[in-house]
Each structure stands twice: as structure tokens, then as C-alpha cells.
Amino acid sequence: MHLNDFQRSYAQHRITFFSDVLSLELAESLRRTSLACAENAKEQAGIVDVLCGLYLQDREEISRHFGGDLRAVVSENFPIHRFGRDGLLPKAMIEKLASESGESGFSFFLSYSDDVLRLLWLSQRIANAIGKKPSLTDVVAAVALNPDWMDELSRSGFTPRRELADFDQDVRTIVFYATPHTGKDWPREMDFELDTEFQAPYKLELSTPSGLFQPVWTARVKLNGSEVADVSWPEKPSSTVGVELRTSNKIEFDLDGPMFGSVELKIRGNLPIDASSAAASS
């Protein structure tokens, strides 16, 4: 949903003139962003522009969270840019001050896309929850919450240094899950029905051990009568294979190992695009 002109004007006014909204460091970073946009003939700052501004503000901090050739990314996005104090002053003003010829007459204004305004408000929410104003790292945390923003940054060369948890991909894609053990009381056969919410292709992931239990020595898995995956410790602790599912399915385990040996089995499917989008927006 797009902001109307009054909403956008209010948000930008709050960011620009109210000291209770942003930390000094983040406010300076946004001034760098806006100045760089102006000197590079960009009418409005987007998500990538803001991350470039964060890098101009604190190269070391942003490099801790994003990999890639960030200097090259910034140079491509902002061919005209400056680090340090000079990045907060228009080039025309710096030249005028150097020549002692008076005022430069250069002015620029702060204009942010709707996505940037949402990002900044989300950064505030994260920071306010623990009693502070948003910093550069709060912006990094906030941008990671939106897959579309992260995709945009990745396409531009900002690649996260850490693996990011994703509830939809990690949890909602699970079709079947089990953690059988070598103990005699654990079942070796399990049945499950395929939820029609899921779509092919399906992927079976087998690994040992499960959690804090001991690894099995060997494990073989049959799906609907056909052996589909096996693992052995320590040579082959995991296996991932594509599988076909029926409406009704049977899983069979053949385990060999210590008394508390365990394996973890997951079968994943794909959610319809509209279901995934609805989950991401909820």
C-alpha cells in the first residue's frame, strides 16, 4: 500500500526535524544518503541508497553484517560520494570554503521512498522496544525482516554474512517430520496423508543425530516401499533427495546404532505463491 502525499510529508517531516525519532548517527547517515542522491541526480532515496549511506557513515559496522565488494557497490550506486566529514557537506560548499569565496548556494532536500519510510519506522519499533533510538544496526535488523528488501539488496551486491531464519521456508514448508530412535519402543513405520496445501517438487532430508542424542551408525529410509535415502556416521551424516508423494504415504526406518541413537527426517514441499505471500504479510 502506497502512502498518500500528506502521510509521506508527515513522515519525512518527523524524520528531518524531530530529534526524538532517530539517533544522531542514523540521522547523519540519512543526510549522507540524501546528499549523495542529490549530487548523483537521484530524486528519491530507496532501500539500496539507504544501505549505501550506512556504509558511507560506518564502513566497519556495515561490513560486519554484509559481504561482497561494498565499496564497489557504493561507487556504482553513487559515482559521486565522500566518506568522513566531507560526506555531510555539498561538494560545492567544500570548494567554496577551500577558495574562501563565500557561500556555495547549493541546497538539497531529503526525499525517501515509501519503503524507506516503512524501514525507518520499523527500525524505530525495534529500538523503542528496548528503550532506545534506532541505530545503524537497528536498520540492518529491520531490513532483514522483509524478504523483498533483502532480495533487492542482494541483487545490488549486499549479501548478508549470516544465515537468516525464515519461518515460512524453515517451518511452513514441512510436509512430514519425525525423529526416530534406536530404542525398541520407537516405531519403525509411520503413515501420513499429504496435505493438499503443498505442491511438488518434494524433498526428503535425512540427518543424524537429532538434537543432543547420539548419532546412529547407519540408517535407511523407505518411502512407499522404495528405499530413497541412507546415512552413516561419520562418513555420510546427511542426505537430501527429491521424492514423489501420494495422497497416503508410508515411511519405514531401518536403524542401527547405540541405545540412544537418533535420526531426523523432514519432507518439504512448496506452498502456493498466494499462500506464501499471505503468510509473509500477516
VMD Tcl script that draws the C-alpha trace (Angstrom):
set ca {
  {0.00 0.00 0.00}
  {1.36 3.40 -1.00}
  {1.37 6.43 1.28}
  {-0.62 9.47 0.25}
  {1.09 12.85 -0.08}
  {0.09 14.01 3.42}
  {1.29 10.79 5.07}
  {4.61 10.92 3.22}
  {5.07 14.61 4.06}
  {4.39 13.96 7.75}
  {6.80 11.01 7.92}
  {9.63 12.91 6.24}
  {9.00 15.95 8.45}
  {9.24 13.79 11.58}
  {12.50 12.23 10.42}
  {14.04 15.55 9.43}
  {13.11 17.84 12.30}
  {12.39 15.77 15.42}
  {15.41 14.70 17.46}
  {13.42 12.06 19.38}
  {12.96 9.88 16.28}
  {16.47 8.87 15.21}
  {19.87 8.52 16.86}
  {22.43 11.15 15.85}
  {24.44 8.52 13.97}
  {21.46 7.38 11.90}
  {20.33 10.96 11.25}
  {23.81 11.75 9.91}
  {23.73 8.64 7.73}
  {20.43 9.75 6.18}
  {21.88 13.20 5.46}
  {24.76 11.49 3.66}
  {22.24 9.43 1.71}
  {20.18 12.45 0.69}
  {23.25 14.48 -0.28}
  {24.64 11.61 -2.34}
  {21.27 11.23 -4.07}
  {21.22 14.95 -4.88}
  {24.77 15.01 -6.24}
  {24.06 11.92 -8.34}
  {20.78 13.31 -9.71}
  {18.54 10.84 -7.85}
  {15.22 12.39 -6.91}
  {14.40 9.93 -4.12}
  {16.32 7.60 -1.81}
  {15.44 3.91 -1.99}
  {16.44 0.93 0.16}
  {19.77 0.39 -1.61}
  {20.59 4.10 -1.33}
  {20.00 3.98 2.43}
  {22.31 0.97 2.85}
  {24.96 2.78 0.82}
  {24.52 5.74 3.16}
  {25.01 3.46 6.15}
  {28.25 2.24 4.59}
  {29.42 5.81 4.00}
  {28.67 6.53 7.65}
  {30.41 3.47 9.15}
  {32.20 1.11 6.77}
  {33.41 -1.22 9.54}
  {29.99 -1.72 11.12}
  {28.12 -2.41 7.86}
  {30.90 -4.73 6.65}
  {30.30 -6.87 9.75}
  {26.76 -7.59 8.57}
  {27.06 -7.62 4.76}
  {29.62 -9.24 2.48}
  {30.54 -8.52 -1.12}
  {32.59 -5.71 -2.56}
  {30.67 -2.98 -0.75}
  {32.99 -0.18 -1.86}
  {32.30 -1.14 -5.49}
  {28.55 -1.35 -4.80}
  {28.55 2.15 -3.31}
  {30.66 3.51 -6.18}
  {28.25 2.06 -8.73}
  {25.19 3.35 -6.90}
  {26.74 6.71 -6.01}
  {29.52 7.56 -8.51}
  {29.89 10.82 -6.56}
  {30.39 10.10 -2.86}
  {32.62 11.07 0.05}
  {33.48 9.45 3.37}
  {34.07 11.28 6.63}
  {33.04 14.86 7.38}
  {33.12 15.83 3.70}
  {30.26 13.39 3.05}
  {27.97 15.62 5.11}
  {28.74 18.78 3.11}
  {27.85 19.54 -0.52}
  {30.87 19.43 -2.81}
  {30.11 22.98 -3.96}
  {30.26 24.17 -0.34}
  {33.59 22.39 0.24}
  {35.05 24.04 -2.85}
  {33.76 27.46 -1.81}
  {35.17 27.07 1.69}
  {38.51 25.99 0.27}
  {38.63 29.02 -2.01}
  {37.33 31.38 0.72}
  {34.97 32.88 -1.83}
  {31.85 32.85 0.32}
  {28.65 30.81 0.31}
  {28.16 27.99 -2.14}
  {24.43 28.43 -2.81}
  {23.92 24.65 -3.02}
  {20.88 23.15 -1.34}
  {19.26 19.73 -1.27}
  {16.22 18.16 0.36}
  {15.51 14.78 1.94}
  {13.11 12.59 -0.01}
  {12.54 8.92 0.76}
  {10.56 6.19 -0.94}
  {7.60 4.67 0.88}
  {9.67 1.53 1.51}
  {12.41 3.59 3.17}
  {9.90 5.32 5.42}
  {8.47 1.94 6.44}
  {12.01 0.68 7.06}
  {12.82 3.63 9.31}
  {9.61 3.22 11.30}
  {10.27 -0.49 11.68}
  {13.79 0.36 12.88}
  {12.24 2.68 15.47}
  {9.90 -0.07 16.65}
  {12.80 -2.49 17.14}
  {14.86 0.11 19.01}
  {11.97 1.51 21.06}
  {11.11 -1.99 22.29}
  {14.37 -1.99 24.27}
  {14.23 1.69 25.22}
  {16.47 3.44 22.72}
  {16.55 5.34 19.45}
  {17.25 3.42 16.25}
  {20.90 2.99 15.27}
  {22.57 1.67 12.12}
  {22.29 -1.90 13.40}
  {18.55 -1.46 14.02}
  {18.15 -0.58 10.34}
  {20.13 -3.71 9.42}
  {17.85 -5.78 11.67}
  {14.70 -4.16 10.26}
  {15.66 -4.62 6.60}
  {16.26 -8.33 7.25}
  {12.61 -8.76 8.26}
  {11.38 -8.07 4.73}
  {12.33 -10.67 2.08}
  {11.66 -8.22 -0.78}
  {14.08 -5.68 0.68}
  {16.71 -8.37 1.21}
  {16.27 -9.59 -2.38}
  {16.73 -6.04 -3.64}
  {19.91 -5.62 -1.58}
  {21.29 -8.99 -2.74}
  {20.73 -8.07 -6.38}
  {22.68 -4.87 -5.76}
  {25.61 -6.65 -4.09}
  {24.77 -6.50 -0.37}
  {24.90 -10.14 0.73}
  {24.19 -11.00 4.39}
  {27.12 -12.55 6.22}
  {24.85 -14.71 8.38}
  {22.18 -17.25 7.60}
  {18.81 -15.69 8.35}
  {15.95 -17.62 9.92}
  {12.84 -17.71 7.73}
  {9.67 -19.11 9.32}
  {7.90 -19.71 6.01}
  {10.86 -21.55 4.47}
  {12.05 -23.27 7.65}
  {8.73 -24.34 9.15}
  {5.75 -23.86 6.86}
  {7.27 -26.00 4.08}
  {7.31 -29.10 6.34}
  {5.04 -31.85 4.96}
  {6.23 -34.62 7.33}
  {8.64 -34.70 10.29}
  {9.94 -37.48 12.54}
  {12.87 -38.16 14.91}
  {13.01 -41.98 15.29}
  {15.45 -43.53 17.78}
  {17.16 -46.88 18.02}
  {15.26 -47.80 21.22}
  {12.99 -50.80 20.74}
  {9.85 -48.87 21.71}
  {10.18 -46.38 18.84}
  {8.02 -47.21 15.80}
  {9.78 -48.18 12.57}
  {6.80 -47.47 10.32}
  {4.78 -44.27 10.08}
  {1.90 -43.22 7.83}
  {0.91 -39.72 6.80}
  {-1.58 -38.06 4.49}
  {-0.42 -35.43 2.00}
  {-1.93 -32.04 2.80}
  {-3.33 -30.65 -0.45}
  {-1.93 -27.24 0.52}
  {1.52 -28.39 -0.62}
  {2.79 -28.65 -4.17}
  {5.60 -30.57 -5.86}
  {8.54 -30.85 -6.04}
  {9.04 -32.58 -2.69}
  {12.37 -33.02 -0.94}
  {13.35 -35.55 1.74}
  {16.11 -34.56 4.19}
  {17.68 -37.23 6.43}
  {20.38 -36.47 9.01}
  {21.93 -37.88 12.17}
  {21.92 -37.20 15.04}
  {18.73 -35.40 16.10}
  {19.39 -32.69 18.67}
  {21.52 -33.78 21.64}
  {21.09 -37.52 21.08}
  {23.83 -39.81 19.75}
  {24.21 -40.41 16.02}
  {23.15 -43.75 14.60}
  {25.76 -45.84 12.82}
  {23.56 -46.39 9.78}
  {20.01 -45.51 8.77}
  {17.99 -46.38 5.68}
  {14.62 -44.94 4.78}
  {11.93 -46.39 2.54}
  {9.10 -44.32 1.16}
  {6.08 -46.22 -0.14}
  {8.14 -49.40 -0.42}
  {11.20 -47.94 -2.18}
  {14.49 -47.12 -0.48}
  {15.07 -43.41 -1.00}
  {17.81 -42.28 1.41}
  {20.53 -43.52 3.75}
  {23.09 -42.05 6.14}
  {26.09 -43.44 8.01}
  {28.19 -41.95 10.80}
  {30.56 -40.22 10.45}
  {31.16 -40.67 6.71}
  {27.74 -39.54 5.50}
  {25.74 -37.79 8.26}
  {23.10 -36.30 5.96}
  {21.28 -36.92 2.70}
  {18.85 -34.83 0.67}
  {16.87 -36.33 -2.22}
  {13.86 -35.47 -4.34}
  {10.85 -37.73 -3.76}
  {7.34 -38.29 -5.08}
  {4.39 -38.38 -2.70}
  {0.97 -39.97 -2.87}
  {-2.24 -38.97 -1.15}
  {-1.45 -41.63 1.52}
  {2.21 -42.40 2.29}
  {4.23 -44.87 4.38}
  {7.70 -44.21 5.83}
  {9.87 -47.15 7.03}
  {13.12 -46.86 9.01}
  {15.98 -49.35 9.35}
  {18.31 -48.10 12.12}
  {21.49 -49.50 13.60}
  {23.39 -47.79 16.40}
  {23.74 -47.16 20.13}
  {20.80 -47.32 22.52}
  {20.03 -43.61 22.22}
  {20.98 -43.17 18.55}
  {18.69 -40.92 16.55}
  {17.98 -39.54 13.10}
  {15.93 -36.60 11.92}
  {13.73 -36.82 8.85}
  {11.97 -33.97 7.12}
  {9.94 -33.93 3.92}
  {9.39 -30.48 2.45}
  {7.02 -29.22 -0.21}
  {6.25 -25.92 -1.86}
  {3.48 -23.64 -0.72}
  {1.35 -21.91 -3.38}
  {2.66 -18.44 -4.13}
  {-0.51 -16.76 -2.89}
  {-0.32 -18.68 0.42}
  {3.33 -17.72 0.91}
  {2.56 -14.06 0.16}
  {-0.35 -14.04 2.60}
  {1.87 -15.56 5.32}
  {4.63 -13.01 4.72}
  {2.22 -10.08 5.02}
  {0.47 -11.36 8.16}
}
mol new
graphics top color blue
foreach p $ca { graphics top sphere $p radius 0.5 }
foreach p [lrange $ca 0 end-1] q [lrange $ca 1 end] { graphics top cylinder $p $q radius 0.2 }
display resetview
